[in-house]
Amino acid sequence: MGRGRGGRGGRGRGGGGRWNRKRKNDERNAKSGKERTNGAGYKDDTDYTPTIGSNPRMEAYYSLIGLHDTRYDVESKTFVPCVTDEEKHEERNKFLATMRSILPASFRIDRSLDPTIRQNIIEELQEFVGKEMELELEIPKRSEAFGAMKHILEVGADVVEEAKPEEDKADKKVKPDSDNPSGVETSIEADEDSADDNEKQGQQNGSKSQNNNVTIVKKKIAPAKPIPFINIKDNDKTITLGYQLSVDRRTLRRNQSLLSFHKWLRIHTDCGHITRQETVSMIPPVVLSAKEGMSVLDLCAAPGSKTCQLLEVVGGGLDNEDTLEPTGFIVANDADSKRAYMLVNQLRRMNSPSVFVTSCDGQYFPILDAKADKGTEREGMFDRVLCDVPCSGDGTVRKNPGIWKQWNQLGSLALHPLQLSIALRGARVTKVGGYMVYSTCSQNPIENESVVAELLRISEGALVLEDPRGRMEGLIARPGWSSWKVLREDKNRTRRAMKNWNKKNNLKMLEKRKEWEEKAKNGECPPPKERSEEVEDKIPEFVPSPHDTIPYVPPAAWDEASLRERTESLGFVEYATFDDVEPDWRRRVRASCFPPTEDEAKEFQLHKSLRCLPQDMDTGGFYVALLKKVKPLGARATEKMNAMARESKGGVDVEVHLEKDNGEQVTKVEETVKSNTVVEGKDIDETQIESSNGGASKESEDNDFKSSDNGKAEGERKVERAPRGKHIKKTDLSNENFVPVSEDFWPAIVEHFGLTPAFPKQQYMSRASGESKVLYFISRSIKENLIDRGIQDRITVINSGLKGFERQNILRDCDMSYRVAQEGIQFLIPYMTKRILTASIDDFHKCIRTGLIKFDGFSESFRKVLEPLEPGSFVVALEGYEKDIVKKMFVVMWRCRGVAMNCLVAKVEMEAIIAKLRALGYVGKEKGEQEVQNGADKNEDRGISNGDEAESMDS
């Protein structure tokens, strides 16, 4: 047995490995005369001091560019300018206070659920968070509340009681003061037993601290807050499906007072009824406004919460009895295959065949348009495209505090061309008349408005910006900016440069340098070599700024001169126009980073985009822009798209200048290096790279249909794969292509399960990795629009479809080598005529458990149909729901030898079925769940997993 984390194997023998290491450290410190300190460097009898989230450069930068120049007026529900310095100070303080507080948890209910099940979930939710909740918080006596605890204490309602030290047993009131910013009265009681126990434990462990008791705070917090724009229309009635809690994820997971609610939330999350998602992350799918039956592309999909939100709409439409599968589909792509596999796990909860997961860089996503459609009104293949591009993420500071330390402006400038390249590719694959959403979790205009402005500029009227606020009830979003300042940081202000400077100028190094200078002065050692002037001029010497303090202290006056003096002192360089940018910096600070002209600003109407700041809705920061494609992209846009895509791979040195020539803008692309790409493992010249100039150049997209030198027929597609994403191994079988199943394979399965002639054999496919272990059900829309059009030859496919059949290894007493899979059973049921049984509610409920299930527990009528059944897999359907593929009241069973069977359903889906039965009024709140848990516990004791149980029974 391997050693557990932190030496778990010895915990039962006096404290385990952690206690031993602590004891050894104490003994070592005692011998050396050192006093033991805590993690923050303080002695045990002193208080902890939490780190204040601050970044002087970030705060000075956003102050200068005008992030705090407007405020939200609650009475008029509009944004008004901050006129006085006091108003700007107050707006800045609100912004920073929110950014430093913990992010509240939020979630939404699946809109594609059956109305009865959905209503039951809403009612159960109201029982948990529809009223005030009481929490018990443990705060160490020597520590102050910070993070989640501080947020709850400041934002919540009344504090009921608090434990006090042992020596003070009388109740007393703590009046509001500077140390109690919430202004809430707190009553305190003694916790004598806790103090005594902690004191004894401290003596036993040899600790010098005698004050290890904790403060117990009971807190009432506000009920869950509905998110109005996450809703669904049901018979002219609006039902809210999104909720934001008053606690953060960590408190929700660890607090004992919320244990039952967290368990309920986890069960419904695992089975896909609920998705836990940040509030502002829900905005882009709502803005995109996808409909049933549409084709959707998510270019940067991982981790998948937005993809799930879109899939709920696109993958719906199964309420009609004549519709046996969804007609819409969504392609979820991510450049990192590891994140793509995480995306697969997220989407598996949705149990939908309407998703196609791929992995490639977003700017290289293949274009599958037919030759005749390119450059016409039929250009594009997706009705909706979501470009949630990679960004600096400074709007996520509340859940990623490390950004306080990591933020720098150079990162935003470096991401700008990548974001623009991905957005251009997204615009290219969008159908004419379709919509594209560009979004980031950044607050920087270099990553937001400048990208959208450049899109509108080079599209030459093909894209127009639209305002979605009219259909976003309850959304508080600021207008986008039409002007902004462009700044960069010196290279000596990067994290690496400042880290090196700190290493060279710490106290130890300064003493050694002084010692060396004295030796050199006395002639004891040679003087240091002088650096060349070229190196000195290339990287300016770092000069510490007096304003580089933690926390950052803003200027008393908010005039532009004072703010600019701060940014210059902190190493920023400001440019008024692109002509002012030094030649060495033009690849980083590009022309597209600068704001539009006055005429362009009137045409672009950037104020229609959405800016969500943390203090407005107690969320993270986000930016969203909705663009409609009204005509095909011109030659200029497609040329820029291809040039930037090649440049991002380092193959082409591209420098784009916008010059005036007789009143018209022209694009000059200077290529200094030939680019190479990989086609079926061979290097080809850049002229063979896919181009989408719509006939603007000789090497256009028509190359996809030209015959190659090896004699391929005219019109046959030439295979040109997009570059592989990150972390993809060529030997990884999970990204093999989907291939049709041989016709010789089907007769035995058709006969065994009695499949009708209408059974869609062509939609069951396997991975091209030898003998098929799993047959996947692929939706007709994905097969016809993607697979049959050759997308697998152009991109790495990670996953798609649902498991329909699985190969079984145990063939004793069963001639059929494949069994039915629970994952895609709802799409097989309409065609099955054999080995499908109908059960009453009592018998159906008894089937939903782990472990061996004896026949004698069922009704006599159900036993009569079970006993003559031959060994192998079969399906049990709930009586009255035999044809309902939306509710999916089916379970796959395995008929064992003798008079027993077991359920081939994962525990997560068992809990989902129990939840559905409870919603339909068949099962009580606690009944059934305990049986599932008891069965799982028994199997764990026996060392049997649910997936292997059928084989273990027969063997």
N, C-alpha and C positions, 0 to 999 in steps of 0.2 A: 504493500500500500504506500503510495506516494505521500509525501508531506503536504499537509493542507496549508492554506494561506495563513501566514503568521504563526505557524506551529500549532495548528488546531489539535493535533493528536495528543498534546500534553495538557490540554486545558483542564482536564479532570484531575490532574495530579499537582495541584498547587499553583495554577496560574498559567502554565504553558510557556511557549517560547517567548512571547512578548514580555511576560513578567520576568523571565530569566535575563533577557537582554537589558531590561530596565534596572534590575538588581545589579548586574555586572557594571553597568555605567555608573550607578551610584557608588559602588565600591571603588571603581577606578577614580572617580572624582574625589572621593573621600581621601584616598591615598595621596592624590596630587594637590589637595587643599582647595580644589575648586568647588564652588557652590552650584548646585544643579539649577538649570533654568528651563523655562518652557520653550515651546516652538518659536515664540516671538522674541526670544532673547531676554525675557524678564525672569526675575526670581519668582519662586512659587508664592511668596506672600505679597506680590504686586499684581496689579490688574493688567489684563490684556488690553491692547489698543488696536482696534480694527483698522485696517488700511483704508484710506479714503480714495475712492475712485476718482482719478483726475489725470489729465494729460494737458500740460500747458499749451503745447503746439496745437492740439485739436481744439481746445476751447478758444484760443486766440484766433485761430483760422475761421471758425464758425461765427465768432463775434464780428469779424471784419466783413465777411461776405454777406451778413445780414440775416442769419438764422433767427435772431431774436428781435427782429424789427417789426414783427406783427404779433398780435395776440388775439385770442378767441374771446369775444364778448358773449357771455352767457345769455344776457337779456335779448339781444337782437339776433343771436345765433349766427353771427357773421364774424369775419376776421377784419380787424381794424389795425391801422399802423400804430406802433408805439411812438408817441410824440416826445415824451420827456425821458431823461436818463433814468429816472426812478422806475418808469414802466419797463424800460429795457432790462434794468437790473432785476426787476421782479419776474419778467419772462425768462430771463436766464436762470434765475434761481429755481423756478418751477421745472425748467428743462433738466437741470442737473439733479435736482432732488428726485425726479422721476427716474432718471437714468441710473441713479445710485441705489434705487430701491429694487426689490426683487420683482420679477415678472409674474403676474398672476396666471394661474393655469386656466385654460379655456378648452372647449371641445364643442363638437357639433354632432347632431344625430343624422344618420343616413337618410337622405330624402327619398331613396328608392325603396325603402321598407314598405311592407304592407301597412295600410292606414291603421288597422287594428293593433298591430304590433308596435307601430310608432307611437300611437296614443298611449299605450300601456307603459312604454319607456318614459314618456313625458310625465305621466302620473307618478311613476316610481321615483323619477328624478325630483319632483316637487316634494316628495316625502323626505328626501335627504337634504336638499339645498334650497328648497322653496321658502324656508324660514331661517331665522337666525340660528347659527351653529355655535356651540360652545366648545372651545379648545382648551387643552391643558398644555402649557409650554414649560419646559424645564430650562432654566437659565442658570449656569454655574455662578456661584456666589461671587467669585473673583472676576467675573466677566460682565461686560455690559451687553445689552441686546443689540444685535446688528444683523444685517441681511434680512432673511425672511421674518425672524422674530421681531426685529425692529419695525418692519413694514406692518406686521399684524398689530403690534401695540399702538402704532401711530394712526393707522387707517381704520382699525376696527371700532367697535362700540365700547361698552363699559368693561372695566376690569372688575371681576367679581371678588376674587381674593388672591392673596399671594402669601407664600410661606415666608416666615421671617427667621432670623437667626435664633439659636437656642436661648441666648441670654435675654432676649427681648420678647416676652410672651404676651404683652398687652397689645390690643389692636390700636392702630394709629392710622391716620389719613396722610397721604402724600399729596400736597397741593400742586397744581400745575405750576411749573417753572421752566427754566431753560433746560434742565435735565429731563423734563417730562414734556416734550413738544406736543404731544397729543392733547394736552389739557384735560386729561381724564383722571378722576380720583381713583386711587388704588388703595384697597384695604389689605392689610398684611396680618397673617397668623403664623404661629410657630409650628415648625415641623420637627419635634423633639426626637422622634425615633430616627428620622433620616439623619439628623446631625450626629446622634450617638453612634449610629452604624458607620457613618463615614469616618468618624473620629477613630473608632476601633479599627476599621479597615486601614486607615492611614498609619496607625501604630504598627499593625501587623506587617505591612509592606515596607516599613522602614522609611516612609516618606517624611520629609521635614515639614510638609504643609499640614496644619491642623484645622483647616477651614475648607473642607471639600464638599460641604452641603450645597444643595441646589435650591434655587428659588422656583417654586411652582406657581405659575400664573394661569388663572382661569380666565379665558377671554371669549366674549361673544362677538362674533363677526357677522357681517351683513350677508344676506342670502345671495345666491347666484344672480348675476345681472344678465338679462337677455341681450343678445346681439341682434338688433332688429333686421339688419340687412341679410342675415342668414335665415331665410324663411322659405315657405312653400305655400302655394295657393291651393286650397281644397274647398271646392264648392263656394267660391266667393268669400272664403274665410282664410285669413293669413295666419299660418302657424309658424311660430319662431322655433328654429332648430339649433341655434347657436347660443352658448352660455359661457360667461366669464366668471370664474370663481373669485373669492376674496382672499384666497391662499395660493401659495406657489406650489409647484410640483413636489418639491422636497417635503414640505410640510404635509401635503396630501398623502405622500407615500409613507412617512414615518410617524405621524402623529396618531396615537392610539385612539383619540376621540373620533377620528375620521376613518377608522379601520373598516367598518362595514360599508361606508360609501366608496372607499377605495377598492374594496373587493368587488362591489357591484360594477364600478366603472371599469375595472380590469376585465371582468367577464365579458361585458358588452363590447369592449374595445377589441379583445382577442377574436370575437366572432364577427366583427365588422359592423355591428349596429351603431357604434360610436367611434369617432375619430378624434383623438386628442391633438389639437392644432392651435397654434398661436392665432390670436384674433386678426392681426393684420395680414397673416398668411392666407386667411380665407378670402381676402378682397379680390386678388387677381382672377380666380375662377368665376366669381360673381360678375365682375366687370366683363369678362370674356363672353358671358351669356351664351353658353353652348346649349344646343337642343338635342332631343332624341333623334337618332339616326344620322347625326353629323360625324364627319371625320375630323379628329383633333390631333394635333402634334404638340407634345411637351418637350421642347428641345433640351432643357436642363432639369430633368424630372426629380432626381433623388433629393431628399429621402422619400418623397412620394405622397405627402399629405395633399398637395394641390392636385396631383394626378387622381387620387381617390375621389376628391371632391368633383372633378370633371367626369370621372367614370360613373358616378352615381346618376348623372344626367344622361350621358351618352349611352351607357349600357342599360338604360331602362326601356320602357315600352313593351313589357311582357304581360301587361294586364289583359290584353286582347287574347282570347283563346286560340285564334288563328296564328298568332305570332309565337313561334317555338324557340326563337333565339333573338338576341339584340341585332338591330340593323346598323347601328353606329359602332365606331371603334376609336381607340386612342392609341397613338404611338408614344411610348415613354422612352426617351433617350437620355443617356448620361455619358459623359466622356470617361468617367472612372468606372471600370467594371466592378470594383468592390462595392461602390455605391449603387451600381445597377442591381447587384444581387440583393443588397439591402432593400432596394425598391421592389424587387420581386416578393420578398417576404411581407412587405407592407401591402402590396396589391393582392396577395393571396387571401387576405381577410375578406376581400370584396367578393370572392367566388364568382368571377365574371370571365367569360372567354373573350371579351371585347378589348383586350389590351395586348399590345405587341411591344416587348421590351428590347431595346437595342443599345449598343454602346459604340459611340464614335464622337469625335469632337463636333460640337454643334455647328461650326462654320463649314463642316464638310458633309453635312447630312445630304444624302443623294437626292437628286432631282429625277423623278420618274415620269415627267410629262411625255406624252407622245410627241413625235416630231412635228406633226401638223398643229399641235396646240401651243407650241412655244411662241411667245410674243403676241399671242392673240387673247381674246376675251376668255378663252378656256385655259389660260395659264394657271398653274398651281394645282395642288391635289388635296389640300386640307381646308375645310370650312373655317376652322379656328386654329390659331397657333399661339402658344404661350411661351414667351422667352423670359424666364426668370433667371437672368444671367448671373454668372459669378461676379461677386462684388467684394468691396472691402469689409462690408458687414458692420459698419459703425452704428447702424440702427439696432443691432442685437446685443449691445453692451449689457443690457439687463440680464441676459442669460449667458453671455460670454464675457465675463469681466476682464479677461486677458486682453481684450481689445483696447482697454484704457492704456496699457503699456505698449501695445504693438502698433497703434495707429500712426500712419504717416501719409502725407499728401502724395509722395512718390508712388505709393501703391495704387492710388486711384488713377493717376496718370498712366501707369503701366497697364491697368485693366481696361482703360477706355477703348483702345483699338480692338481688343478681343470682344468686348461687349457690342461694339458697332458691327463687327464682322458676323457675330451670331445673329444679331437683329436683322441684318441684311439678308442672311440666308433664310431666316424665318419669314421675312416679307416675300422672298422669291417663291417659296413653296405654298404661300397662302393663295387661295382662289380669289379671282377678281370678284368683288362683292363680299368677300369674307373679312374677318377681323383678326388682328394680332394684338396681343398685350405684351408690352415691355415693362418689366418690373425689376426692382432691386430692393435689398434691405439696407440701403445706404442713404445718407442724407446729403451726399456731396453732389453738387450740380455737374461736376465733371463726369460722373457716372450716370447721371439722370438726364437733365434737360439738354445737355450738350449732345448726348447720343441721339435723343429724339429729334433735336433740331437738325443734326446732320442727316438723319434718315429722311426727314421731310425735304431737306435741301437737295440731296442727290436723287431722290425719287421723282422730282420734277412734276409734282401733282399726282403721282400714282398713289400716294398715301396721304390721308387727311386725319387730323386729330379730332376725336369726338369726346364729349363730356358725359360720363356715366352717372353723375351725381343725382340726376332726376329719378333714377330707379334704385338708389342706395339709401333706403330709409335708415335714419339714425347714424349715418356715417359723418364723422367730423374730419374733413380733409382740407388742407390748405391748397390754394391755387399754385400751379407750377410757376417757376420764375422765367421771366423773359430776358433778364440781364443778370450777370454775375461776374465776379472777379476771378481771374486766372492767376494762380500762384504755384510756385514749386519750392521745394526745399533743396538746400545745397547738399552735395554728396557727403559733406562732413557732418550732416545732421541725420544720416541714416542710423538705424539701430546698431548696425555693426560698427560704424565709425565712432558713435558715441560710447559704445561698450569698450572699444579699443582705447579711446581717450581716457576713460575712467580707469582702465587697468594701468595705463602709463602714468596717471597722475594721482594714484592713491597715496596714502601716507607712507607706506613702505617704499614705494618706488621713488617718492620725492626725497626720502632720507638717503636712499642709495645714490640717487642722482647728485645730491649735495656732496656726499662722500666722494664720488667719482670726480666731481669738479675740483674739490680740494686736492685730490691726488694729482689730477692733471695740472693744477696750478703749481704744485710743488715738484712737478716733473717726474712723479713716480709711475705715471702711465701715459701713453700717447693720447693726444686730444681726440675727441670724436670726429669722424669724417663729416664733412659738410655735404648736404644734399644739393643736387643740381637745382638751378632756378626753374627748369622746366617742370620738375616734380612739384616744386613749391607752388608754381602758378596753377598747376592742374587741379590740385586739391587744396583749397584754402584752409588755413589753420583754424581749428575749432576754437571759438571763443565762448565760454559759458555766458549765458544770459542772466541778468539779475531777475528776470521774470520767470525763469525756469524753476518754479517751486511747486511743491506738493503740499496742500492744494494750491491751485493757481489763483492768484489774486487779480481780479479784473481792474481796469483803470477806473478812476472816479468819474471821469468824463467819457462819454461815448461818442465824441466827435471822431471823424474819420482819421484825423492826424494822429490822435492818441492811439487808436486801434492799429493803424499802420506802423507806428513806431514799435508797438509790441511785436507784431509779426516779423518785422525786419530784425529786431533784436533776437528773435527765436530762430532766425536763419531762413526766412521765407523771402522769395524774390517775386515781385509782381510784374505782370506784363499787361500793357494796355491793348496791344494788337499782336498779331502773329509776326509781324515784321520786327518786333522788338526782341524776339526769341533768338538767342545765340545759336549759330549753326550746329554746335555740338549737342544742343538740347532739342532740336527740332524733331527728332524721332521720338522724344518723350512728350514734349509739349507740342501738340499738333494743332493745325489750323482748325480742326473740327472741335477743339476744346473751347473755342472762344464763342461768346454769345452772338446771336443773330443781329443783323442791322435793324434799323427801325422799320424798314419796309418788310423785311423778313419776319420780324416779330409780329407785325399785324397779320401777315399771311399765315404763319405757323399757329398762332393762338395757343402758346404753351401753357397759358393759365388753365386750360381744360384738363391738364393732367392732375394727378392727385398726389399731394404730399402729406403723409401721416406722421406727425411728431408724437413722441411718447406721452407728453403731458396732456394731450387733447382727449385721449380715450383710455389712458392708463395702459398703454400697449408698448410695442417696440416701434422703431422707425421704419418707414416703408415708402416706396415711390412706385406709382402705377400710371401707365399711359396706354390709352386705347386708340389704336390706329385702324382705319378702314382702308382696304385696298380697292380703289375705284377704277383702276386700269392697270394693264401690265407694266412692269418695270421697264425703263428704257435702257439703252445700251450703256449709258454712263453709270447707272446703278449696278448693273450686272458686271461691268468691267471693274468697278471698285470692289465689289463683293469678291470676285476671283482673285484680285491683286492682294487684298487684305488676308484672304484665306491662305494664299501661298506664303505671304510674309510671316504669318503666325507660326509656320513650320520652319522658318529660317532659310527657306529656299530662295527668296527673292528680296533684294534690298529695295524697298519701295518708298519713295518720297512723293507725297501728293501735294501739289500746290494749286490753289485756285487763283487763276489769273484773269484779268479782263482783256478781252480781245474783241474790239468793235461792239462792246456792250454785252457780249455773251461770255458765259463762264465756260472754260474748257478745263479738262483734267489732263495733266501731264504725268505719266507714270514712267519713272526711270528705273529700269531693271539692270542691275549690275552683275547679278549672279544667276546662272541658269539653275532652275529648280528641277528637282527629280522627285518622282513619286513611285510607288510600288504598285504594279499591276500583276497579280497572280505570281508574286515573288520576283518579278523582273523590273529593272530600272528602265524607265522610258523618259523621253524628253518632255519638257514642259508644254510643248505644243500639243501633246496628247492628253493633257489634263482637262477634265471636264470644264467647259466654259458655258456660260448662259447669257451670251450677249445678244441673243435674239437676231442673229445674222449680222451683227456689227463687225465681226472679224471672221477671217477664214476658218480659224480653228474654233468653231462655235459648238453649241450643244449637238449639232447635227452629227458630230463625230461618233455619237453613241450608236448610230445606225449605219455607219460606213463599214464596208467589208475590210477585213484585215489582210495582211500579206499572206497568211497561211491558207487562203482560199475559202474563207467563210462566205456563205451566201449573202447576197445583198439584202439588207434589212434585218439581218441577225444582230442582236445586241452584243456589243463588245463589252466584256466584263472589266469594269474599273471600280475597284473597291475603295471605299473611304478609309483613311488611315485608322489603324486599330486604336482603340481607347487605351487608357492606362491600365496596367495590371492584368492584361488579357494574355493568357498563355495559349499557344497554338495547340497544345495537347489537352486543353480543357474541353471535355466532351459536352459540358453543359451549354456551350455556345455553338454547337453543331447546327446545321440547317435542318429545317423540317422537311421531310420527304414523304411522298405518298406510300401507303401500305399496299403490298402486292395483293392482287385479286385472289391468289391461291390461299391467302391467309383467312379470308372471311367465311367460307362455307361452314366450318365447324362452329364459329361464334354465332353466326346467324341461326343455325339449327339449335344450338344449346339454349340460347336466350329467346328464341322465337322472334327475331327482329323482322319487321314488316318490309315490303319492297321499297317503301319510302325512306328507309333508313339511309342517311347521308354518309355512305362509306368514304367518299372523297374528302370529307371534312375531318376524318380521323387520320392523324399523321404521327410519325415517329421521328426521333432525332437520327441523323445520319451517322451513327456510331456502331454499326454492326447489328446484331440481333436486337430487336426492339424489346425493351423491358417495360416501357410505358407507351400507350397510345393516347395522344392528346386530341381533345375535341377543339378544333379551330373554327371560329365563326365564319360564316360564308363571306361576310364583308371583308374580313382580314385576308382570307384566301384569295378572293378575286381582285381586291384593290392593292394588295401588297405582295403576297407570295407569288401569285401568278404573273405579276408584273416584274418579277426578278429582283425584289429588294434584297433578298438573301445573298445575291451575288455581289451586292454593292456595300454591304454593311454587316457588322457582327451582330448576330441575333442572340440574345440572352435567354428569353423565355416568351412563351405565348400559350394561350389556350388553357384548358382544364384537363386533368387526368380522367380519361374515360375507361380504360382497361389497364390492369396491371398484371404482369406475368407472375405466376406463383411457382414456387420451387417444390412444393409438396404435391405430388400427383397420386398419392395412395388413395384408392377408392374414388378417384375423380379423374376422368379422362381430359377434362378441359384445362388447358395450360394457362388460361387467363381468367381473372376474376374482375368483377365490376368494381370501379373506384367510386368512393363516396363523393369526391370532389366535383365530378361532373355528372352525377347521376340524374339530375333534373332534366338534362338535355337528352338522356337516353331513354327515360321512362316512356315518353310518348310512342316509342317504337317497339317496346317490349311486350310480348304476349306470353312468355314462359318465365318461370322462376320469379314471379312477382306476386306477393301475397298482400291481402288487405286485412288490417287488424283494427280492432276496436281501440278506444282510447286507453283502456286499462292494459290490454296486451301490448299496444304500441309503447306505452310508457315503460313497461317491464323490459322491453328490448333495449332501452337506452341505459346501459350500464356496462361496466367493464367486468372481465372475468367470465368464467364458464356459466352459461345460463341453462338451467335444466328445464325440460319441457313441462314438468309437473307444476310449475308455477303459473302456467297460462290457462286460459279457459279451455273447455273441452272442444269447442268448435275450432279454435285456433290450433290445438294439438292435432286435430284430425288432418289438417292440411300440412302440418309440419312433418309428421312422422313418415309419410310416404315420399318425402322429398329426398332426392339423392344428395350425397355429400358434395359440397361446393358452395359458391357464393350465390346469394339470392337477395331480393329486395323486399322490404316490408314497408307498405304505404299506409298512412293513417286514413281511416275510413272517412270519406267525404272530401278528401284532398288528393285523390289519386291523379288528377290532371292539373293540379295547381303547382306550376313550376316556380312561381314567385315565392311562395311560403316554404317550398322544399321540405315537406313533411315526409321524407323518405329516409330509411336507414339501410345500409348494406350489411348483411349478416353472412355468417359462414356456418353451414350445416356440417357439424362434426359427426363422427361415427357414434353410434349409440343414440341416446335421447338427450342431446345437448347441442348448443350452438353458442356463438359469441358474436359480438358487435364489432364490425370493422370500421368504426368511426372514432376519430380522434377526440380526446377529452374536451378540447376547445369547442368542437362542433356539437358534442353532446350537451354542453352547457348552453349553447345557442338554441338547440332544439327544445330544451327544458324551458328556456326563456320564452320561446314562441308558444309553447303549450300553456305557460302561465298567462301570457297575454291573451290567449284565446279562451281563458277561463277553465282550462282542464286540470291544471295542477296548482296546488297551493304554493305559497311563496317559498317555503322551506323544503317542501316535499320534492324528491327527485334529485336535488343538488347534493344532498347528503349521501344518497345512494351512489351517485357517480363518484364522489370523493372516497367513500368507503371502498368501492371496487378498485379505485386507483391505488389506494393505500395497500390493499391486499396484493395487488400485482407487483407493487414496488418491493414488498416483503419477499415475494416469490422470485423477484428478479426478472419479471416478464414485462415487456413493453406492449402497448396496445397494438402496434403494427405487426408484431411477431407472434401474437397470441394464437391466431388460427393455425399457424404452422406448428407451434409447440403442442397444441392440443392433438393434432393428428399424428404427430411423431411420437 
